[in-house]
């Protein structure tokens, strides 16, 4: 069962279009409205030649993964890619320097925000929810990695707080997209997960839709429902070319966002 709360049911569901050049699922409305924005979630690519970007998941030999990151930078025409080991917590980093090039591995965290041009912010996922944050007037962007532990720890709350503390951006100014992830029909978890998320605790394993939880939290924090959307893509059941940890994949796709040069 895939239950929706009254609030999350008001959040628009979109099916991102596949961008061939980048091999990524892209928010088409954002691409049309914000031509300066680069945003998407990479897909697995051709069978036998999987586009694995998981630097820390050991799904593909490291030299091949590094080559995939270089390819991503080349195709997107960005100067630097910012990534970190992800620890399913709620730390968010602000990237400011803008003086480096290539792939830059930062200290462990689960979110990145920047106003710098030609900087590609990236988090890897393979069931978890990538949260995209965009403020078009100030041209500030961010991407967060939200598994259930990160949601429980407050990754969305920390991301919005960082937007305000560093750039003065209020929640109602933000456009928020809950990207491709495992859906509420495919994601069954134990009572301890419901308890950690402060939801009604069932007697046994039940399906859970993390995007519904995040939509509710976003609305409670003040995000305008008209500026929030959620992906229709599931890492398992919609055959969207995505990796799924639950389905046995060790490889990872990347959710990315940046400001074009």
Secondary structure by P-SEA (a helix, b strand, c coil): ccccccccccccccccccccccccccaaaaaaaccccccccccccccccccccccccccccaaaaaaaaaaaaaaacccbbbbcccccbbbbbbbcccccccccccccccccccccccbbbbbbbccbbbbbbbbccccccbbbbbcaaaaaacaaaaaaaaaaaacccccccbbbbbccccccccccccaaaaaaacccccccbbbbcaaaaaaaaaaaaccccccbbbbcccccccccccccccccccbbbbbbccccc
